[in-house]
Amino acid sequence: PKECWDGQYQGKPVQEGVYLYLIRYTDRDGNLQTPKRGEIVLYR
């Protein structure tokens, strides 16, 4: 929560736009959890 994204990828600024994400993960016991989906809107 204390870290933020600076709008760069591999040291270069990315284009403005809407970026979608899908996170699949397992808990500590190895159980597959419900995927998390969302979007990030980048504007400068």
Secondary structure per residue as TSV (DSSP state, phi and psi in degrees):
chain	resnum	aa	ss	phi	psi
A	1	P	-	360.0	-25.5
A	2	K	-	-85.4	-12.5
A	3	E	-	-96.9	151.9
A	4	C	-	-136.1	163.2
A	5	W	-	-91.5	134.8
A	6	D	-	-92.8	8.7
A	7	G	S	79.1	19.4
A	8	Q	E	-120.0	153.7
A	9	Y	E	-134.0	124.3
A	10	Q	T	53.6	40.9
A	11	G	T	79.7	4.6
A	12	K	E	-123.7	142.8
A	13	P	E	-65.6	139.5
A	14	V	-	-91.3	161.3
A	15	Q	-	-69.3	151.9
A	16	E	S	-60.8	151.1
A	17	G	E	154.3	-172.1
A	18	V	E	-104.6	126.4
A	19	Y	E	-114.9	126.0
A	20	L	E	-95.0	149.0
A	21	Y	E	-136.6	153.8
A	22	L	E	-138.4	122.9
A	23	I	E	-116.8	119.0
A	24	R	-	-109.2	133.9
A	25	Y	-	-152.9	163.6
A	26	T	B	-116.1	154.4
A	27	D	-	-82.3	-176.7
A	28	R	T	-63.4	-23.0
A	29	D	T	-90.8	2.0
A	30	G	S	87.3	8.9
A	31	N	-	-83.7	129.2
A	32	L	B	-67.0	129.1
A	33	Q	-	-99.4	164.9
A	34	T	-	-62.5	128.2
A	35	P	-	-59.9	147.6
A	36	K	E	-104.9	129.8
A	37	R	E	-125.8	151.9
A	38	G	E	-178.3	-167.8
A	39	E	E	-143.4	153.4
A	40	I	E	-123.7	128.3
A	41	V	E	-102.5	121.1
A	42	L	E	-107.3	121.3
A	43	Y	-	-138.2	150.6
A	44	R	-	-115.6	360.0
